[in-house]
């Protein structure tokens, strides 16, 4: 194992792929790489620190599938439900680890988590509810989880300020539409970059495929992976043929070592 092991837990958009009731060629595909849970990734360090980025509706399934028996923290990009609605299931880790789960996010996302999971923050708590340690992230300040230094990267999801994260020479950005120059500077020298590519057609709050490719070309990583993919982008095997040599479509279960 290298310094980091990355597992793509989910690579789909907010509705996942296939969509309920859709019978397009992508949603009907038999290729396992066209089956996409909601976007999230697992990060494991050589010193056995284990994190996830986001915890959407498929969080429980993703943890069971990947046999994640311990979790040190969750980095949240933003509070849309496809990125946080699985947080209730940290109660299993609360029980196993006998401590609240650290949740890192910007102030707005933490406030919305407190609202969405208000039952977990009442004074008279029902036994067995999840417990969280909410950790505010300032976009201008690095922070550490055990031995891992993490650099937050602010991106715009339409008009919503959200966070990507860089750990060593790996960076994960999803749901981005625009990124300011000073935030791009934080990606200088990154070798492995994950970025969203929703579809080919223009979208008000997500990179299109071409916008993602233009961004990757600007950052110039050694290798880039596309995530947060909708069925509109096309079949995995066909889209892959169009991509530059240093760009790949991520898929659920893809594991890379850095």
N, C-alpha and C positions, 0 to 999 in steps of 0.2 A: 504494500500500500504506500502511496505517496504521502504528501503532507495533508491532502484533503481527498476524501471520497465523496462524490456527489451522486445522488440518486434522484432522478426525475420521478416524483411520486404521481404527478399529474401534469398534463400538458394541454388541457383543453380550455375552452372559454367558459363563460359563466354557466352555460347550460350543459356543458360537456358534449362529447361526441360518442355515440349517436344522440341526437335530440329526440325527445319524446314525440312520437307521431310523424317523424320525418323518414322518408324512404328514398332519399337521394342516393347517388352511387357511393358517397363517402359514408353516410349513416348505415348503408346496407353492406358495406365492405366486410369481407371475411378476414382481412388483414388485421392482425392484432395491433399493428402500429397505427391503425385508424380508430382505435378505441381509446378515448381520451377522458380521464377523470379531470376534475377541476385542478387548476395549476398550483403546484407546490413542489418544493424540493427538500431533500434530506441532506444535511452536511455532517460528515463525521471526520474528525481530525485524527492524526496519528497518535495523539495523546488521549483519544477516546472521549473527546467532547462531542456531543450529539445535539444538533439543532435542526429545526425545520424553518423554512420560510413559508409562512401562511398556514392556515388550518381551515380549509373550506369544508363543504358538506360531505366530502369523501374522506375526511381525516381518519376516522375510525378504520375504514376499509384499508386505507393506505398504510396505517401503522401495523395492522394485522398482517397484511400481505408481505410487508418488508420486515416483519418480526422485530419491530422497534420496542424493546422492553424497557428502555430508559430514555429520557429526554431531558436535556439540561435547560432548554429555553426555546421559545418560539419568537422569531422575528416576523412582525406583521408589516406588510407593505401598505395596506389601507383597510378600511372597515367595511367595504362592500361584502355582501353576504357570501359570495363565492370565495372569499378569502378568510372569513372569520367564523362562519356558522358551525364549524366543527369544534370550537373551543370548549364547548360543554364536555367533550370527551376527555379533557385533560384530567377529569376526576379519577380516572384509572391510574394516572401517573402520580396524582396527589396521594392516593392510597399506597402505591408501591414505594414511593420515595419519601413519604411522610413530610411533605413540604408544599407550599404553593408553587404553581408554575410561573416562572418569570416570563412576562410578555413584553416585548420591546416594540414600541411604535411611537409615532409622533403624538402630540397632545390631542389633536382632533380625533385621531383613531382611538386613543385610549378612552376619551370621553364617550365615544359611540359604543365601544365595547362595554363600558359600565352601564350604558342605557340598554343595550341589547340583552345583556346578561344581568339585569338589575337584581334578580333573585339571588345572585351569588354575592351581593354586596350589602344585604340587609343586616341590621344589627342582630335580629333573632333568626339565625340561619337554620334552615331545615337540614338535618343530618345527611351527609353524603353529597352535598352540592360541590361543584368545582371551586377551587380556591386559586386566585391569581395574585401574582406580585407584579403590579403594573409599573413598568420602567420607561419613563419618558426619554425619547431620543431627540436630541438637537441635531439638525442637519449639519451644523458646523463643527460638531465635536465627535471625535472617535470615541469608541467605548470598547470594553473588553468583556467577554464571557469566558471565564477561566483563562486559558492561555491565548485565545483567539482575539486579535484586534479587528474591529469591525468599523468600516467607514460608511456612514449613511450617505446616500446620493438622492437628492430631491429631484423628482420629475413631476410633470404635470399630466394628470389624467383628466383631460378637458380642463375644467377650472379647479380641480381638486389637487392639492399638493400631497403627493404620496412619496414613499421611500423605496429605493432600491438599496442593495447592500453589496459592499465589496469586502472580501476576506482574502488577504494575500493577493494572489494574481488571478482570483476568480471574482466575477461580478454577476449579480442577478438583478435584472430589471424587468418588471412586467407592468402591463396596463399603461405604458407611457405613450404620450402623443407628442410632447415637446420637452426639451431638456435645455436649460440655460448653459451658457458657455462655461461659467465657473463650476458647474456641477460636472460637466464633461471632463474638466481638468482632473477630477478625482479618479477618472478612468484611465489616465495616462499610464501606459506600460502594462495594462491588464492583458493577460494572455488568453484567458478563457472568459467569454462573455455570453450571457444568456439574455435574450431580449424578446419581447412580444412581437408577434406578426399575425394579426387577427385574420385578415383576408386580403384580397387584391383590390377591392373597391374602397374608395375613400370612406373613412369613419371619423366621427367627431372626437372620439376619445382614445383611440388606439392607433398604433402604427399599422399601416398597411404593409404588405410584403415588401414593396419597393422602398418605403420609408425605413423599414427595419434594415434592409440591405444597404441603403445609403448611410445610415447611422453606423453600421458595422464597418463599412469602408472608411468612415471618418475616424473611428476609434482604432481600427487596424489590429484586432487581436490575432493571436496565433490560430485560435479556433473559436467559432461562434455557434450558438445553438438557438433555434427559434422555438418559442413556446407560446402559450395562451392562444391556441390555434382553433379556429372555428371550422365547421364543415364546408364553409364557402371557399376555403383556401384550396381544397382539392385533395386527391388521394396522396398519401404519403409517398408512395413509390414514384408517382409522376412529378410531384413538386420537387422532390429531391434531385431529379435530373436537371432542373433549371438553375440550381444554386451554385455559387462559386465554390472552388475547392475547399475553402476554409469555413464554409457554412453548412450546417446540417439541420434538418428538422429533428428536434427532440421528440421522443416518444415515451410513453409511460414505461418505467422500468429501466430506461437507459441509465447506465452507470459509467461514470468517468472518474479517473484517478489523476490527481494533479500533484 
